[in-house]
């Protein structure tokens, strides 16, 4: 199920839509990196391709994180 989430990035409210498993993984990544979830999302937003939307950037970040983690094992 896709859920809409709201967050403040650099002082502006924005929203993104993510499936629950992606949101769960983002929370786990933030925990693993000892970051607040908002800080991780801000980092992803600042480094995303300007032509991509935030929801897509978050999904790709999770995918790339999990792929990199799988290659280490």
N, C-alpha and C positions, 0 to 999 in steps of 0.2 A: 504494500500500500504506500502511495506517495503522500507525504505530509508536508505542509507548508511550515517553514520556520522563519522567525524574525530575529534580526541581530543588528547591533549598531556597529558600523565599520567607519572608523575615522570620523566619528561624530554624526554620521547619517544612518538613519534606519533603512534597512533593506530586508528583503525576504528571498528565500530560496526554497525550492521543493526537492526533497530527497526521499527515496525509499528508506524504510526503517533500517534495513541491514547496512546501508551506507552511513546513516547517521550513527548507528551503533559502532561501526568501525572508526568513524571520525572521533568519537568520544574515547575509544580505546587508544587510538594514536595519540591524542592529546594527553591522555594519562601516561602513556609510555614515554612521551617526550617531556613530561612534567610541565605542561602548558595548560592554561585555561582554554576551553574550547573556543572562546571568542578570539583568543590570540592566534590559535592555529588557523581559524577561518580567515582572519585578517591577513596572515602570512600567505595563505593560498591565493586570496583575492589580489594581493599586491604583486604576485608573481605569475598570474594567469595571463594567457594570451588575451589581448584586449578585444579580440573578435569573439571570444568564447563567453558564454554566460557563466555566472557563479555556480549554478547547480552542476553544470557540465564539468567545470574546473574541479569541484569538490569530488565528483565521481572519479575523474581521472587521477586525482591525487591519491585517493584510496586504492585504486587499481594499481598504480605504480608503486605505492608503499608495500602492498601485499606481494606484488611480483618481486620486488627487491628483497623482501624478507624471505620469500620462498627460495630465492637463489642462494641465500646464505646458509640454508640447511642442507 
